[in-house]
Amino acid sequence: MRVLFNLIFILFLVSCSQRNPTSRSPVTEKTSVNTNVVDAVRAMVYFPGGKIRLGSQRLPNESPAFDTLIKPFYLDKNLVTVKQFQDFVSATSFVTDAEKFGDAGVYDIASGNWDLIKGAYWQYPMGPGKPRSLDNYPVTQVSWNDAVAYCTWAGLRLPTEAEWEFAARNGKNSSDLYSWGNALIENNQYKANVWQGGQFDAQSADGFAYTSPVGFFGFTPVGLTDMGGNVWQWCSDNYRLYRGNKQLFSFDINTKVIRGGSFLFDQAAKLSYTVSFRVGNTGETSLFNMGFRCAKNGK
């Protein structure tokens, strides 16, 4: 049986749906932006890696902060778009998990409830009769499994959680809350596509009720876009507590890390967009506020 629920972690909640199918000491100073064209529509930022401190003491599951060494890697400048995913599907006839199940998770802002909407999938993320997804927007309603399939087809992979946070921290030890600085609003302008106000408040202040075009809110200091807000982003890792964290925890090999927050309400509020915020979701889950970007090994 498949169940729609809210995944609770410690004191904070990230809205998710879960299916049970039948079947994040100084860093090297060499960090630089190096745009490399991988294909006609993709550019990546190169990170030479180095030693960095990940995690934080803000939330229980982000602690303890720890030092780690990141190997060189590339990360997509942008979230994978609807057009890029369409190219993949056209080339491979790939069928997503949402299509296999016949439904996918959509949140009703008015009622505050998640529903499995029949016929919702990446082309119609809100369901039949709702607007079709646009080419320059992030693809959503893609599961971890779907994201892995796309990355493999493109000769790439999902980023690790540590790589994602390293990139969000702009490749250096930084105390900034967000990838772009310490405020969601600067000079009276939103820095990302985020939820404004309480759970049932109208959404218009940042210009978008749902997803926004990829890169609309500009670049981080290292040249990435949407490294907070817009859509949650799949990482390659299984979700687990950091080493040394003594909280009670039940490991599930099917629960994968998601990062970055989204346009949607979250009980963690502004904290969900920070460089260190982390939660998990099941690998077959597809939601209208969840997407991904790709990575590859560096030299």
C-alpha positions in Angstrom: 0.0 0.0 0.0 1.2 3.5 -0.8 0.8 6.3 1.8 0.9 10.0 1.5 2.4 11.6 4.6 4.5 14.4 6.1 8.1 13.3 6.8 9.0 14.6 10.3 12.6 15.0 11.3 13.3 16.0 14.9 11.3 19.3 15.4 11.0 20.2 11.7 8.8 18.9 8.9 9.3 18.8 5.1 6.2 17.9 3.2 6.8 14.7 1.3 5.0 11.7 -0.1 6.2 8.2 0.4 5.4 5.2 -1.7 5.8 1.6 -0.8 5.7 0.0 -4.3 4.7 -3.5 -4.8 7.0 -4.5 -6.2 26.6 17.8 3.8 39.9 24.1 8.9 40.3 26.1 5.7 39.6 25.2 2.2 42.1 25.4 -0.5 42.3 28.9 -2.0 42.2 27.5 -5.6 38.4 27.6 -5.9 37.4 29.3 -9.1 34.5 29.4 -11.5 35.2 27.5 -14.6 32.3 27.2 -17.0 32.6 24.1 -19.1 30.2 23.2 -21.9 29.2 19.6 -21.5 26.6 19.6 -24.2 24.7 22.3 -26.2 22.4 23.2 -23.3 24.5 22.4 -20.2 27.3 24.3 -18.4 29.0 23.2 -15.2 31.0 25.0 -12.6 34.3 23.4 -11.6 35.3 23.0 -7.9 38.9 22.0 -7.3 37.9 20.6 -3.9 39.7 21.0 -0.6 39.1 20.8 3.1 35.9 22.3 4.4 33.7 22.3 7.5 30.2 21.0 6.8 27.1 20.9 9.0 26.1 23.3 11.7 24.9 23.5 15.3 21.6 25.1 14.3 19.5 21.9 14.1 20.0 18.5 15.7 20.4 16.6 12.4 23.0 19.1 11.1 25.4 18.4 13.9 28.1 17.8 14.8 29.8 20.0 12.2 32.8 18.2 10.8 35.8 18.8 8.5 36.0 16.7 5.4 38.1 16.7 2.2 36.2 17.2 -1.0 37.7 15.8 -4.3 37.5 17.9 -7.4 34.1 17.9 -9.1 31.8 19.7 -11.5 28.3 20.7 -10.7 25.5 21.9 -13.1 25.1 25.7 -13.0 21.4 25.2 -13.2 18.7 22.7 -12.2 17.8 20.2 -14.9 15.1 21.8 -17.0 11.9 20.4 -18.5 13.5 20.7 -21.9 16.6 18.8 -20.9 14.4 16.0 -19.4 12.2 16.0 -22.5 15.4 15.4 -24.6 16.2 12.4 -22.4 12.7 10.9 -22.6 12.6 11.5 -26.4 15.9 9.7 -26.8 15.2 6.8 -24.5 11.4 6.4 -24.2 12.0 6.5 -20.4 9.0 6.1 -18.2 9.1 7.9 -14.8 8.0 6.4 -11.5 5.1 8.8 -11.4 3.9 7.5 -14.7 4.3 3.9 -13.5 2.3 4.6 -10.4 -0.3 6.7 -12.2 -0.1 9.5 -9.8 2.2 11.9 -8.0 2.3 14.2 -5.0 0.8 17.7 -5.2 0.2 20.0 -2.2 -3.1 21.9 -1.9 -2.1 25.2 -0.5 -5.7 26.1 0.4 -6.2 23.0 2.6 -2.7 22.4 3.7 -2.8 18.8 2.5 -0.8 16.6 0.2 -2.7 14.5 -2.3 -1.6 11.8 -4.8 -3.1 13.3 -8.0 -3.9 10.8 -10.7 -2.2 11.6 -14.0 0.3 14.1 -12.4 3.8 13.6 -13.8 6.7 15.7 -15.1 4.8 17.2 -18.1 1.7 18.0 -16.0 3.1 18.4 -12.5 -0.1 19.7 -11.0 -2.2 17.0 -12.8 -4.4 16.7 -15.9 -6.2 19.9 -16.8 -3.6 22.0 -15.1 -0.8 24.0 -16.9 1.8 22.0 -18.8 5.4 22.4 -17.6 7.4 25.0 -19.4 10.8 24.3 -21.1 12.9 26.7 -19.0 11.5 25.7 -15.6 13.0 23.0 -13.4 11.6 19.6 -14.1 9.6 18.2 -11.2 7.7 15.1 -10.4 10.9 13.1 -10.9 11.9 10.6 -8.3 15.5 9.8 -7.2 15.4 6.8 -9.5 14.3 9.0 -12.4 17.1 11.6 -11.6 19.7 8.8 -11.5 18.5 7.5 -14.9 18.8 10.9 -16.5 22.2 11.6 -15.0 23.5 8.2 -16.3 22.1 8.9 -19.8 23.9 12.2 -19.8 27.2 10.6 -18.7 26.9 12.3 -15.3 25.7 11.5 -11.8 23.9 13.1 -8.9 26.1 15.2 -6.5 26.9 13.8 -3.1 25.4 15.6 -0.2 28.9 16.9 0.8 29.5 18.2 -2.8 26.2 19.9 -2.8 27.0 21.7 0.5 30.5 22.5 -0.6 29.1 24.2 -3.7 26.4 26.0 -1.7 29.1 27.4 0.6 30.8 28.6 -2.6 33.7 26.3 -2.1 35.0 27.8 1.1 34.5 27.9 4.8 31.7 30.5 5.3 29.4 31.5 8.1 26.8 32.7 5.6 23.3 31.2 6.1 22.5 31.0 2.4 24.4 30.4 -0.8 24.1 34.1 -1.7 24.5 35.7 1.8 22.5 36.1 5.0 19.1 37.4 4.0 16.3 36.2 1.8 15.5 39.8 0.9 18.2 42.3 -0.1 17.5 45.8 -1.5 13.8 45.0 -1.3 14.3 42.0 -3.7 14.0 38.3 -3.0 17.1 36.4 -3.5 15.3 33.1 -4.2 11.9 31.6 -4.9 10.8 31.0 -1.3 7.6 30.7 0.7 6.5 34.0 2.3 4.7 34.2 5.6 2.6 31.5 7.2 1.3 28.2 5.8 -1.8 29.6 4.2 -0.5 33.0 3.2 -0.9 34.2 -0.4 2.2 33.9 -2.5 3.1 36.8 -4.7 5.9 38.9 -3.1 8.7 37.1 -4.9 6.7 36.9 -8.1 5.9 33.2 -8.1 3.2 31.0 -6.5 5.0 27.9 -7.6 8.2 27.2 -9.4 10.2 29.9 -11.2 12.3 29.8 -14.4 15.7 28.3 -13.8 18.2 31.0 -12.9 15.6 33.7 -12.6 17.0 34.9 -9.2 20.6 35.2 -10.4 23.9 33.6 -9.6 25.8 32.7 -6.4 29.4 34.0 -6.1 30.7 30.9 -7.9 28.1 31.1 -10.7 25.4 28.6 -9.6 21.7 29.3 -9.7 18.8 28.1 -7.5 21.0 26.8 -4.7 18.2 27.5 -2.3 14.4 27.7 -3.0 12.5 26.9 -6.2 12.7 23.1 -5.8 14.3 20.5 -3.5 17.3 18.8 -5.1 18.1 15.1 -4.9 21.6 14.0 -3.8 23.1 10.6 -4.3 23.5 9.7 -0.6 21.3 7.5 1.6 20.0 9.7 4.4 21.7 9.1 7.8 22.8 11.1 10.8 26.3 12.5 10.8 29.0 10.5 12.6 29.0 11.4 16.2 25.3 12.3 16.3 23.8 10.4 19.2 20.1 10.8 18.5 17.9 7.9 18.0 17.7 7.1 14.3 16.4 4.3 12.1 18.3 3.9 8.9 16.4 3.2 5.7 18.4 2.3 2.6 15.5 3.7 0.4 15.6 7.2 2.0 17.8 9.6 0.0 19.1 13.1 0.8 17.3 16.2 -0.5 18.8 19.7 -0.2 18.0 23.4 -0.8 14.4 23.9 0.1 11.6 24.9 -2.3 9.0 27.4 -3.1 6.6 25.6 -0.8 5.8 26.1 2.9 8.0 24.3 5.3 7.8 24.3 9.1 11.5 25.0 9.2 10.7 28.3 7.5 13.8 30.3 6.5 16.1 27.6 7.8 15.1 25.2 5.0 17.0 27.4 2.5 20.3 27.4 4.4 23.5 25.8 3.1 23.3 23.1 5.8 19.6 22.2 6.0 19.1 18.5 5.2 16.2 16.0 5.1 15.4 12.8 3.3 12.7 11.3 1.0 12.1 7.9 -0.4 13.7 7.1 -3.7 10.5 6.4 -5.6 8.8 9.6 -4.4 7.8 12.2 -7.0 6.6 15.7 -5.9 5.7 18.9 -7.7 8.4 20.8 -5.7 11.3 18.4 -6.1 14.0 18.3 -8.9 17.7 17.8 -9.3 21.0 18.9 -10.9 23.9 16.8 -12.1 27.5 16.4 -11.2 30.6 14.7 -12.5 34.1 13.9 -11.2 36.8 16.5 -11.6 40.5 16.2 -12.3 
